[in-house]
């Protein structure tokens, strides 16, 4: 029984040893490589050297493992900074206290703090593995960045590059050259996604001059603005005065025209009243004239009728000497008839004319008497 137990122990030990040996042999002869999602890898073999195609994200198993070597590269976005901070942030790479100073067009010092977001170009990864392999920021990114900043800044005046539109133009020019697909840094395998000038520091003395100049400019602008405001206020007051004057002028002109129209209206009313009164008087005179004429004609007709009657009466006395008696009687009758004529005498009829007509009437009455039998 004891011998059987000893054999079992021996077999267990041998099995455990064999398992350890197998595990050791597995790790010696097999290579397990996991490429993460933000990585790509380059495979090298003893016999084939660097493979032409990079490895994408997944897990790879190689046997025997010692014949294969895998180099993994982070292809996600990374940040490289050049500034005056004493230590690097966790998310950024770069040197400590690493500002970059260049001279401007007029020879003033410009000290730059820079920030670049970049990543590796997957299509150029094999080439970069063969030519650079590591420290891409220091070997590729930094030298190109320094040259582009220097080329762009040295052709600008310090005061223009320091702030405002000049700073924006400078940053845009550098970023355009860094992100150019045909640019030098892209050909070497680095893709620049973004470039920022964090700040530009000037020499203290020159900076004080710039600030003083800016203060003077601001004061001048403020004075101009105040002048323009005062001028605008004066123009406004003048415009209001002009408006009041024109308003008063229009009102005066209106009052004048209203007065003229009222005077004309009153004069026309007086003329119309005078003409109406004149026509009334004319019509009254014409009516009185026609009334007198008709009354005179009526009286004359009555007298003539009475005379004619008297004539007939007196013709009965157609004897010698009777003519004068007849004339006297006729004249007396006509005189009595005409004695009632008063007021208006017809036009062109005077007392003499009336007398002549009376005598003519007597003669015409008496004329037939001479023709009586026995005369």
C-alpha positions as CSV (number, residue, x, y, z in Angstrom):
1,X,0.0,0.0,0.0
2,X,2.8,2.4,0.9
3,X,4.6,1.5,-2.3
4,X,1.5,2.3,-4.3
5,X,1.2,5.7,-2.6
6,X,4.8,6.4,-3.3
7,X,4.3,5.6,-7.0
8,X,1.3,8.0,-7.1
9,X,3.4,10.8,-5.6
10,X,6.2,10.2,-8.0
11,X,3.8,10.3,-11.0
12,X,2.2,13.5,-9.7
13,X,5.5,15.2,-9.3
14,X,6.5,14.0,-12.8
15,X,3.2,15.3,-14.2
16,X,3.6,18.7,-12.5
17,X,7.1,18.9,-13.8
18,X,6.0,18.0,-17.3
19,X,3.3,20.7,-17.1
20,X,5.8,23.3,-16.0
21,X,8.1,22.2,-18.8
22,X,5.3,22.4,-21.4
23,X,4.2,25.9,-20.2
24,X,7.8,27.0,-20.3
25,X,8.3,25.5,-23.7
26,X,5.0,27.3,-24.8
27,X,6.3,30.7,-23.8
28,X,9.7,29.9,-25.2
29,X,8.4,28.7,-28.6
30,X,5.2,30.7,-28.9
31,X,4.8,34.5,-29.1
32,X,1.3,36.0,-28.2
33,X,0.9,39.7,-29.2
34,X,-2.1,41.9,-28.7
35,X,-2.4,45.1,-30.8
36,X,-4.9,47.5,-29.1
37,X,-7.4,49.6,-31.0
38,X,-5.4,52.8,-30.9
39,X,-2.2,51.0,-32.1
40,X,-0.6,49.6,-35.2
41,X,2.4,47.3,-35.2
42,X,5.4,46.4,-37.4
43,X,6.5,42.8,-37.6
44,X,10.1,41.7,-38.0
45,X,11.3,38.1,-38.6
46,X,14.7,36.5,-38.5
47,X,14.5,35.4,-42.0
48,X,12.3,38.1,-43.7
49,X,13.2,41.3,-41.8
50,X,10.6,44.1,-41.7
51,X,7.3,43.0,-43.2
52,X,5.8,45.4,-45.8
53,X,2.3,45.6,-44.2
54,X,1.7,46.9,-40.7
55,X,-0.4,44.9,-38.2
56,X,-3.8,46.2,-37.3
57,X,-5.6,45.9,-34.0
58,X,-6.1,42.2,-32.9
59,X,-4.3,39.4,-31.1
60,X,-1.5,37.5,-33.0
61,X,0.2,34.1,-32.1
62,X,3.6,33.3,-33.5
63,X,5.7,30.0,-33.4
64,X,8.4,29.8,-32.6
65,X,8.2,33.1,-30.9
66,X,11.8,33.9,-30.8
67,X,11.8,34.2,-34.6
68,X,9.4,37.1,-34.5
69,X,9.5,40.6,-33.0
70,X,6.6,43.0,-33.0
71,X,6.9,46.8,-32.6
72,X,3.7,48.6,-31.6
73,X,3.1,52.2,-32.3
74,X,0.4,54.6,-30.9
75,X,-1.5,56.1,-33.8
76,X,-4.0,58.2,-31.8
77,X,-3.8,62.0,-31.4
78,X,-1.0,63.2,-29.2
79,X,0.0,66.7,-27.9
80,X,3.5,68.2,-28.1
81,X,4.2,71.5,-26.3
82,X,7.0,74.0,-26.2
83,X,6.3,76.5,-23.3
84,X,7.8,77.8,-20.1
85,X,6.1,75.4,-17.7
86,X,8.4,73.6,-15.3
87,X,6.8,70.2,-15.8
88,X,4.9,68.4,-18.5
89,X,1.2,67.8,-18.3
90,X,0.1,64.2,-18.3
91,X,-1.6,64.6,-21.7
92,X,1.3,66.3,-23.4
93,X,4.9,65.5,-24.4
94,X,7.8,67.9,-24.6
95,X,10.7,69.4,-22.7
96,X,10.5,71.4,-19.5
97,X,10.8,75.1,-19.9
98,X,11.1,74.9,-23.6
99,X,10.0,78.3,-25.1
100,X,11.3,79.2,-28.5
101,X,12.8,82.7,-29.1
102,X,13.3,84.2,-32.5
103,X,13.9,87.8,-33.7
104,X,11.3,89.8,-35.5
105,X,11.7,91.8,-38.7
106,X,13.1,94.8,-36.8
107,X,15.3,92.6,-34.5
108,X,13.1,92.4,-31.4
109,X,13.0,89.1,-29.5
110,X,9.8,87.1,-29.8
111,X,9.5,84.3,-27.3
112,X,6.9,81.7,-28.3
113,X,4.9,79.1,-26.3
114,X,3.5,76.5,-28.8
115,X,1.0,73.7,-28.8
116,X,0.7,71.0,-31.5
117,X,-1.7,68.1,-31.8
118,X,-0.4,65.4,-34.1
119,X,-0.5,61.7,-34.9
120,X,1.4,59.1,-37.0
121,X,0.5,58.5,-40.6
122,X,-0.5,54.7,-40.8
123,X,0.5,54.7,-44.5
124,X,4.0,55.9,-43.6
125,X,4.5,53.7,-40.5
126,X,6.8,51.1,-42.2
127,X,9.0,53.8,-43.6
128,X,9.2,55.6,-40.2
129,X,10.0,52.3,-38.4
130,X,12.9,51.8,-40.8
131,X,14.2,55.4,-40.7
132,X,13.3,56.8,-37.2
133,X,11.6,54.1,-35.1
134,X,11.3,56.1,-32.0
135,X,11.3,59.7,-30.5
136,X,9.3,61.0,-33.4
137,X,8.6,64.3,-31.6
138,X,12.2,65.1,-31.1
139,X,13.5,63.8,-34.4
140,X,10.8,65.0,-36.8
141,X,8.2,67.2,-35.2
142,X,10.3,69.6,-33.2
143,X,12.9,70.5,-35.9
144,X,10.2,71.2,-38.6
145,X,8.1,73.2,-36.1
146,X,11.0,75.4,-35.1
147,X,11.9,76.1,-38.7
148,X,8.3,77.0,-39.7
149,X,7.8,79.3,-36.8
150,X,11.1,81.0,-37.5
151,X,10.4,81.4,-41.2
152,X,7.0,83.0,-40.5
153,X,7.9,85.2,-37.5
154,X,11.1,86.8,-38.8
155,X,9.3,88.6,-41.7
156,X,6.8,90.3,-39.3
157,X,7.2,93.3,-37.1
158,X,7.0,92.5,-33.4
159,X,4.1,94.7,-32.6
160,X,2.1,93.2,-35.4
161,X,2.9,89.6,-34.4
162,X,2.3,90.3,-30.7
163,X,-1.5,90.5,-30.8
164,X,-4.7,91.1,-32.8
165,X,-5.0,90.4,-36.5
166,X,-1.2,90.0,-36.9
167,X,-1.1,87.2,-34.3
168,X,-4.0,85.4,-36.0
169,X,-2.4,85.8,-39.4
170,X,1.0,84.4,-38.1
171,X,-0.7,81.4,-36.5
172,X,-2.7,80.7,-39.6
173,X,0.3,80.8,-41.8
174,X,2.3,78.4,-39.7
175,X,-0.6,76.0,-39.3
176,X,-1.2,76.0,-43.0
177,X,2.4,74.9,-43.7
178,X,2.3,72.3,-41.0
179,X,-1.0,70.8,-42.2
180,X,-0.1,70.8,-45.9
181,X,-0.5,67.3,-47.3
182,X,2.5,67.9,-49.6
183,X,4.6,69.5,-46.8
184,X,7.8,68.2,-45.4
185,X,6.5,67.0,-42.1
186,X,3.7,65.1,-43.8
187,X,6.1,63.4,-46.2
188,X,8.1,62.2,-43.2
189,X,5.0,60.5,-41.7
190,X,3.5,62.9,-39.2
191,X,0.0,64.4,-39.6
192,X,-0.5,67.7,-37.8
193,X,-4.1,68.2,-36.8
194,X,-3.9,71.5,-35.0
195,X,-1.4,74.2,-34.1
196,X,-1.8,77.0,-31.5
197,X,0.4,79.8,-30.4
198,X,-0.3,79.9,-26.7
199,X,1.4,83.3,-26.2
200,X,4.2,85.5,-27.4
201,X,6.4,87.2,-24.8
202,X,8.4,90.4,-25.7
203,X,11.3,92.1,-24.2
204,X,10.1,93.9,-21.0
205,X,11.3,97.3,-22.2
206,X,9.9,96.9,-25.7
207,X,6.7,95.5,-24.2
208,X,6.4,98.6,-22.0
209,X,6.8,100.8,-25.1
210,X,4.1,98.9,-26.9
211,X,1.7,99.1,-24.0
212,X,2.4,102.9,-23.8
213,X,1.8,103.2,-27.5
214,X,-1.4,101.2,-27.2
215,X,-2.6,103.4,-24.4
216,X,-1.9,106.5,-26.5
217,X,-3.8,104.9,-29.4
218,X,-6.7,104.1,-27.1
219,X,-6.7,107.6,-25.8
220,X,-6.6,109.0,-29.3
221,X,-9.4,106.8,-30.4
222,X,-11.4,107.7,-27.3
223,X,-10.8,111.4,-28.0
224,X,-12.0,110.9,-31.6
225,X,-15.0,109.1,-30.4
226,X,-15.9,111.8,-28.0
227,X,-15.4,114.4,-30.7
228,X,-17.6,112.5,-33.1
229,X,-20.2,112.1,-30.4
230,X,-20.1,115.9,-29.7
231,X,-20.3,116.6,-33.4
232,X,-23.2,114.2,-33.8
233,X,-25.0,115.9,-30.8
234,X,-24.4,119.3,-32.4
235,X,-25.6,118.1,-35.8
236,X,-28.7,116.6,-34.0
237,X,-29.4,120.0,-32.3
238,X,-28.9,121.8,-35.6
239,X,-31.2,119.4,-37.4
240,X,-33.9,119.9,-34.7
241,X,-33.5,123.7,-34.9
242,X,-33.8,123.5,-38.7
243,X,-36.9,121.3,-38.3
244,X,-38.5,123.8,-35.9
245,X,-37.7,126.6,-38.3
246,X,-39.2,124.9,-41.3
247,X,-42.2,123.9,-39.2
248,X,-42.7,127.5,-38.1
249,X,-42.2,128.7,-41.7
250,X,-44.7,126.2,-43.0
251,X,-47.3,127.2,-40.4
252,X,-46.7,131.0,-41.2
253,X,-47.1,130.3,-44.9
254,X,-50.3,128.3,-44.1
255,X,-51.7,131.1,-42.0
256,X,-50.9,133.6,-44.7
257,X,-52.6,131.6,-47.4
258,X,-55.6,131.0,-45.1
259,X,-55.8,134.7,-44.5
260,X,-55.6,135.5,-48.3
261,X,-58.2,132.9,-49.1
262,X,-60.5,134.3,-46.4
263,X,-60.0,137.9,-47.7
264,X,-60.7,136.7,-51.3
265,X,-63.8,134.8,-50.1
266,X,-65.0,137.9,-48.2
267,X,-64.4,140.2,-51.3
268,X,-66.1,137.7,-53.6
269,X,-69.1,137.6,-51.2
270,X,-69.3,141.4,-51.2
271,X,-69.1,141.5,-55.0
272,X,-71.8,138.9,-55.3
273,X,-74.0,140.8,-52.8
274,X,-73.4,144.0,-54.7
275,X,-74.2,142.4,-58.1
276,X,-77.3,140.8,-56.5
277,X,-78.4,144.2,-55.1
278,X,-77.7,145.8,-58.5
279,X,-79.8,143.2,-60.4
280,X,-82.5,143.7,-57.8
281,X,-82.6,147.4,-58.3
282,X,-82.5,147.0,-62.1
283,X,-85.3,144.5,-62.0
284,X,-87.3,146.8,-59.7
285,X,-86.7,149.8,-62.0
286,X,-87.6,147.7,-65.1
287,X,-90.8,146.5,-63.4
288,X,-91.7,150.1,-62.4
289,X,-91.0,151.3,-65.9
290,X,-93.2,148.6,-67.5
291,X,-95.9,149.2,-64.9
292,X,-95.9,153.0,-65.7
293,X,-95.9,152.4,-69.4
294,X,-98.9,150.0,-69.2
295,X,-100.7,152.4,-66.9
296,X,-100.1,155.4,-69.3
297,X,-101.2,153.3,-72.2
298,X,-104.3,152.3,-70.4
299,X,-105.1,155.9,-69.5
300,X,-104.4,157.0,-73.1
301,X,-106.7,154.3,-74.4
302,X,-109.4,155.4,-72.0
303,X,-109.0,159.0,-73.1
304,X,-109.1,158.1,-76.8
305,X,-112.2,156.0,-76.2
306,X,-113.9,158.9,-74.5
307,X,-112.8,161.3,-77.2
308,X,-114.0,159.0,-79.9
309,X,-117.4,158.8,-78.1
310,X,-117.5,162.6,-77.8
311,X,-116.6,162.8,-81.5
312,X,-119.5,160.7,-82.4
313,X,-121.7,162.8,-80.1
314,X,-120.6,166.0,-81.6
315,X,-120.7,165.0,-85.2
316,X,-124.4,165.3,-84.7
317,X,-123.8,169.0,-84.5
318,X,-122.2,169.2,-87.9
319,X,-123.1,172.9,-88.5
320,X,-121.1,175.9,-89.3
321,X,-119.0,177.0,-86.3
322,X,-119.4,173.8,-84.6
323,X,-115.8,172.7,-85.3
324,X,-114.3,174.9,-82.8
325,X,-116.8,173.9,-80.2
326,X,-116.0,170.3,-81.0
327,X,-112.2,170.8,-80.6
328,X,-112.8,172.6,-77.4
329,X,-114.9,169.8,-76.0
330,X,-112.5,167.1,-77.2
331,X,-109.5,168.9,-75.8
332,X,-111.3,169.3,-72.5
333,X,-112.2,165.6,-72.4
334,X,-108.6,164.5,-73.2
335,X,-107.2,166.9,-70.6
336,X,-109.5,165.5,-68.0
337,X,-108.4,162.0,-69.0
338,X,-104.7,162.8,-69.0
339,X,-104.9,164.6,-65.7
340,X,-104.8,161.2,-64.0
341,X,-101.3,160.4,-65.3
342,X,-98.8,160.4,-62.5
343,X,-95.3,159.0,-61.8
344,X,-93.3,157.5,-64.7
345,X,-93.7,159.0,-68.3
346,X,-92.7,156.7,-71.1
347,X,-89.2,157.1,-72.7
348,X,-89.0,159.9,-75.3
349,X,-92.4,161.3,-74.2
350,X,-92.2,164.9,-72.8
351,X,-95.1,167.3,-72.0
352,X,-94.7,169.0,-75.4
353,X,-94.7,165.7,-77.2
354,X,-97.8,164.7,-75.3
355,X,-99.5,168.0,-76.2
356,X,-98.6,167.7,-79.9
357,X,-100.0,164.2,-79.9
358,X,-103.2,165.4,-78.3
359,X,-103.6,168.2,-80.8
360,X,-102.9,165.7,-83.7
361,X,-105.5,163.4,-82.2
362,X,-108.0,166.3,-82.2
363,X,-107.3,167.1,-85.8
364,X,-107.7,163.5,-86.8
365,X,-111.0,163.4,-85.0
366,X,-112.2,166.6,-86.6
367,X,-111.1,165.8,-90.1
368,X,-114.0,163.6,-91.1
369,X,-116.4,166.4,-90.0
370,X,-115.5,168.5,-93.1
371,X,-116.7,165.6,-95.2
372,X,-120.2,165.6,-93.7
373,X,-123.1,166.4,-96.0
374,X,-123.8,170.0,-96.2
375,X,-120.1,171.1,-95.3
